[in-house]
Amino acid sequence: MHKTKARLKNYLCPIPVVMVSCTPPGGRPNIVTVAWTGVACGTPPMISIAVNLSRYSHGIIKETGAFCMNVPGEDLLYATDYCGSVSGRDVDKFGALGLTAVEGDEIGCHYIAECPVNMECKVRHQVVLGSHELFIGEVVAVHASGGALTPEGRVDVQAMKPFAYVGPDYYSLGRRIGRYGYSVQAKPKK
């Protein structure tokens, strides 16, 4: 199989899109869109976000050691794109978009009520990698809207409608095509 050598770049795709909210001490809550994110640990539960050093939210997260990861559904695509396109230095994003800021239970950071899943996170590790700083946050509280989770506590993708990013485009998530462990389950006898 012949492959073409591509220019040096990160080609991982698709990647989830989240809205990260943060609240400066005594200030108004802000939102930044982050597509460079993922699960970092299961026990304790930790997630990671990579935030550009020039972003307004970067300084807030550095100062407070806290952020909320908000998982938007497709109905929040416009708001998600907007929050990644304008700066919180200049715009009250909650106000401009009519989003509801709810103060979290654990960390004093506000989350976005309209997002089906919200995770309050305390920064446990951080590493400057170049243009971005990687924040690894321990999930200390989770808030979920009715219908966002299955009775087993898993994300209900069909109900929640999260989406992914493959720069510069957004994509909806499709149908389920398998389940963990199916490749090693006993095959039916013929």
N, C-alpha and C positions, 0 to 999 in steps of 0.2 A: 504494500500500500504506500503510495507516494503522498507525502505531506509537504505543504508549503510552509516555509519558515515565516512566522509572523513577527511583527515588530514587538519588542519587549514591552509587555503590558500584562495586567492581570485580566485573564479571560474567564474567570470563574463566573458561571451563570446557571440558572437565574439566582438572584439574591433577594432576600426579603426586603421590604420597604417598611420602615417604622417611623413614627413621629416621636421624637424624644423631647420631653418637656423638662424644664428646669426653672428654679425660682431663686433669684438673688435675694439675699437678706434684705427685707424691707422693700423689695421691688416688685414689679409686675412679672408674672410668669411668662416664659418664652417657649417657643417650639422651634426645633430644627428637624428637618427631614434627614434621616440616615439610612443609607442602603448598605453600608459596610458594617454588618452586624451579625451576630450569631450566638449560639449556645456555647458557653465556655466550660461548664462543669455541671454535673448532675447533683452531687452531694458535697457541699451545699449547692443549691441552685444558683448558677451565675451566668450572666450574659455579657457579651462584649459589644462595644460600639467604638468606631473609629471616627473621631471628629477633627476636622481641619483646624489647625492652630489659629487661623484667622477668623473663625466663626465666633460670633457674639456668645453663643451657648458654651463654647469651649471654656471661656473664662469663668462663667457661672458654675459649671460643673467642677472646675479646678478649685474654685473658692469654697463651694458648699460640700463637695464630696458626695453629691447625690444627683440622681436623675430618675425620671419615670420613662419607661419604654411603653409606648402606646401603639397597639397594633390596629391599623385602620382597615376598614372594609372598603370595597370598591366605591361605595357612596361617598367616601372621603378622598377620592382621588384628586379632585381639584384642590382641596385644602392641603393635601400632602405635597403636591407639586408646588403650590404657593409658598408653603413654609420652607421649602428648599431653595426658593428663588429670590426671596427678599430677606433683609436683615432685621432682626429684632432690635437692633440699635435704633432703627428708623420707624418701625411699625409695631403696633400692638397686634400681634397675630391672632390672639384669642378674640379681641374686639373686632378686627377687620373681617374675620371669618364667621363671627357669631358662635364660636365654640365656647363650651362651658368648662371653666377651670375649677377642679375640685381638689381641695387640699387633702393630700394623702394622710393615712393614719399613722405612718411610721417615721417619715423622713422630712416632713415640712415642705415637700415639693408638691406641686400641683400636677394632676393628671388630666387627660382630656375625656370628659364624660361620654362624648359621642363615639369614642373608639370602643369596640367590643371587649378588648382585653387591655388591661393596664398593669404594669409591673413596677412597683416602687423598688429602687435599687440604691444600695450604699456602695460607693466606690471602694474596692478592696485592693486593686492593683492598677497601675497606670504606667504606660511606656510611650515615650515619644519615639516615633518610628521614622520621622522625616516630615512630610507635609501634614501628617495626622498624628494625633495621640490616641492610643488605644486605652479605653477605660474598661476595666472588668468590674462589673457591679454584682454584688450579691443581691438576689431577689429576696426582699424582706416582707413583701405583701403583694398579693395579686387580687385584682378586682375584675370580675367578668360579668358582662350583661347576660340576661336570660337568653338562652339559645346559642350563646357563643361556645359553650362546652357541651360535650356529650354527657350522658349519665355517668360514664366511667371517668370523667374529668379530662378528656382529651379535647383538643380544638375540633370544633365542627366546621370543617372547611366549607361545606356547602352553605351553611347558615351565615358564617362570618364573612366569607368572600374576601380573604386577604389577597394581596397581589404582589407581584415580583417586579424587579427592575433588571433590564438588560439594556444598558446605556445605549442610546438615550431614550429608550421606550419602556413603557409599563405593560405588563401582561397579567391577565387573570390566571388563576390556577385552575388546572383542568381536572379531569376525572381521576379517581384512584386507579392505579394500574398494578398494584401489588400490596403485600403486607409483610412487615418484617418477619423473617424466618421462613417464608414460603418456599425458598429454594432448598431447604434442608428438611422440610416436613415429609413424612412418609408418603410415597406415591401410591395411588390406588392400584391394587392388583388387577391385572387383566384377566 
